[in-house]
């Protein structure tokens, strides 16, 4: 991690002098708002996936850890890297597309290599000299692999939560199968991997925001008003008949994704009808709509579920 941070600082130092902060957007009004919404959606999506696997690691905290400490550690642990990496990406994006806005392009080499080879070619050209650049790209590849280890590890737990039959299969088997599927998909789409990953990361936000709100409402509202001390009976964690039925969460998640995410998404391959209202390129409001639809559906559905099933 330290090596990656140092390499990104070096990249910023090498690219920074070529950034032209005077380039102004040609968009105004609704179009500008749509672009801003799309950018914020990508920023949110790149970090929100942590919510779905946080419990896999927070269980290592001592039981008496203050909630405020966990909150601020999580807030700064997610926001600082996200802001830093986004800033580096903005610098790269500026020098890569400056040819479209400047009469004389001082970064012609960077623009050409980006158009021909995408982000990988841009990084190779941005780092210099070339021998050092190739070495850096190898290190950055390993940094990405290291980042994905935690995700792959947690995928095994996520699959085991589907039920007893899934739980009977050891976690390492699920993690291996997950890694195998990822490897096959990565090899198949290696020619357009950057575009695929960018589109996929954007899609994450639509369901993770729904997952986050469901978890938050359940923990802070329904569990606090539960008859069980602290809201959780840890002795029945593996007894399905004693756990929440789950229908309200599934319906709220689907409602958020289908009614909010699909209609409000603004992707290369599809722009929803609501997103089209925000300028010629659309504005990605899928995350905001997904959150809103999830909130308004989960509350009444969960009340009905508790009344109907008593859990």
N, C-alpha and C positions, 0 to 999 in steps of 0.2 A: 504494500500500500504506500509506504514512504517513497519507494522508488517511482511509483506511478505519479505521485504528486509532484516530485521533483521534475520528472520528464514533462509534465503538463506545464509547469512553470517555465521550463526551458522553451517549450513550444510557444507559449505566450510571449516570451521575450523575443523570439525570432520572428514571430508574425506581427506582434504589436506595432512596430514602426511602419508597417505596410497598411495598417487599418486607416481608413478615411472616415472620420466621424462626421464629416460634412455631408455625407450622402443622405439625402432626405427621401422619405417615401412619397410616392406619387398618389397614394391612396388618401382619401379623406372621408369623414363622416362614417356612414355605416360600414363601408368597405374597410376602413382602418380599424373599426371596432371588431369586425369579423376576424381580421388577421390577429389582433391582440388576443381575442378569445381562443383562437386555435393554438397560439403560442403558449398561453397559460395552460391549456388542456394537455399539451405535450409535457410541460414541466411537471404538472400534477401526476400524470400517468407514469412518468419515469421514477417517481418516488412512492406512489400510493400502494404498490404491490407489497410493500413491507407489512402492511396491516394484516394481510392474509396469512402471514407466517411468523408474526412477531411472537406469538405464544410459544413457539417451538424453542425460542431462545430466552424469553423473559422468565421462564421457569427456573433459570439458573440464578436469578436474583434471590437473596435471602427473603424470607417471608415478611420480615419487619421493614423492608425497604419502603421509604416514603413514596407515595404515588406521585408527588410533585417532582421528586428526583427522577423517577422513570420518565415522566412527561417531558422534562427539560432535556434529559439525555437523548430522548427520541427526537425531540424537535430540532435540537442543534445537530444531532448526528445525521439527520436526513437533509435539513435545509442547507447546511454549510457545504457539503459535497455537491448538492444539486445546483446551488447558485454558482459555485466555483466552476463546475464542469460546463454549465450553461454559458458562463462568461467566455470560456475558452472557445466554445462552439460558435458563439456570436462573432468573435474575432475571425475565426476561420471562414465563416459564412460571408463576412464582409469582404475579405480579400478574394474570395472565390467568385463572387458575382459582381465585383466592382466594374467589370467591363461593360455591363449593361447600363451603367449610370454615369460613367466618366468618358469624356471625349478622347482622352489619352489614357490608356490603361497601364499603370505602372506595374501591375501584377499579372502581366499577360501569361507568363509561364504557369503560374498557379491556376489561372482561369482555364487554360487549355488542358492541363492535366486533370483538373476536376471534371471537366466535361467529358474527357475521354475515359477516365478510370475511377471516377467517384471519390469517396472520402479517403480510401486507402491510398490512391495516387496523390491526393492533395496532401496528406500527412507525409508521405515519402518526399515530396517536393518541398514542403515547408521546413522539415528538419534538414539541416545541412551540417557538415558535408555528407555526401551520399552514403559513404561507408557507415558513418554514425547513424544516419537515418534508417538504414536497413536493420541495424542492431536494435534501435529504439522500437521499431515496429514489432520485432520479435518479442521484446519485453512487454509491449502493450497487449499483444495477443495473450500472453500468459496472465496479465492482469485481468483481462476479460474472463478467461477461464476460471481464475480464482474467485471472481465475483459470482460466477454461476454455480460454484460448488455449494454455497449455502442454499440457493434456490433448488438445486437438484436434491439436496439432502432433505429439504422440507417437503418436496413433492411426494416422497415416500409416505410421510405422515398424513398428508392430505388424502392420498388414495386409501390409506388404512381407515380413515374416518368414514368411509362409505359404508362400512358395516363389518360384521363378524367375519364373513368370508374373505374380505379384503384384509382384515386385520390378521388373519391366520397366516398370510404370506409375509415373510420377513421384510422389513423396511428396505434393506439393501437390494433386494430383488426388484422392488418397485423403482427405486432410484436408478438401478442399472437399466431397466427397461425404458425409463424416462430419458436417460442419457443416450440410449441407443436410438430412440425415435428422433431426438434432437439432432444427433449426428447425421442420420439419414436425411432429414429435412435440410440441414445446413449444407451437406454435400450436393444435394439436388438443386438447391437455390443459390449456390456459391457465386454465380455470375451476377446476381442481383441481391446479394445478401443484405447490403446496407439498406436498400429500399424496403425489403421485406421486414427487417427488424424495426425500421422506423414506423412502418404502418402497424406492425403488431404491437409495439409499445403504446401507440396511440389508442389502440383498441382496449388495452388493459384498464384504462381509467374508467370505462363505462361500467364495468362490473365491480371494480374494486371500490368505487365510491358508494355503490349500493351495499356492498359487503360491510364497509366501514360504518355506515349509518345503521344498518341492522344490528351490528355488534354493539354500537354505542347506545342505541335505544334499549336494547335488551338488557345491557349491563346497568345503565344509569337510571332506567325507569322501571322496567318490569321486575328485574332482580331485586332492586331496592325495596319494592313493595311486596316482595315474596314473603311467605310465612317461614321459609327456611332461613336460618341464621346466615348472614352475609349473602344470601340469595343463591348459594350453590351447595348442593349435596354431593360432595366429592365421592361418596361411597357408591353412587349409582352411575358412575361415568360410563360403564360398559353394559348397562342394563337398558335396552331400548324402550321398554315399557314405562320406565321412570323418567325418561328424558323428554324434552319438548318434541311434539309431533313433527314439527319442521315445515308444515305446509305453508304457514304464513310467510316464513323466510323465503321459501322457494318462489312463491307467487310474487312477493314484493321484489325479489331480485329480477325475475323475468319481466315484471311490469316496468321496473326502472330501465332495464336494458332495451326492451323492445319498444316501449312507448317513449322513452327519453333518449336512449343511446342511438337507436337506429334513425329516428326522425331528426336528431340534432347533430349527427356526426358529419364531419367534413373531411373526407379522405380523398386520396388520389383516384380511387376506383369507385367511390360513391359519395354523393352529397345529399343529405337528408332534406326533406321539404322545409323544415324549420331553419336549418342551417343556410339554406339558399336565400333567406331573407336578409342575410348579412353580407351584402356586397357581391361582386361578380365571382369571387373565389369561395364564397361561403364562409361562415364562421362556426367553428366547432363548439356548439353549446350542449353537446351530448352529455358531458359530465354533469353540468348544472341541472339539466333536465332529469337525468337518471337519479340524482340525489333527491330532487323534489318529488318525483313519482314514488320513489322508495319510501320516503317519509310518510306521505299521505296515505299509502296503502298498507304499510306495515302496522301502524298503530291499531286501526280497526280490525285487521285480520288477526293480529296477535291476541287482542282482547277476546275475539270470538273463539279462537283456538283454545285459550285457557278456559273459557266458560264451557266449551263443548267437550274437551278432553281432560280438563283439570290439571294440565301440565304444560 
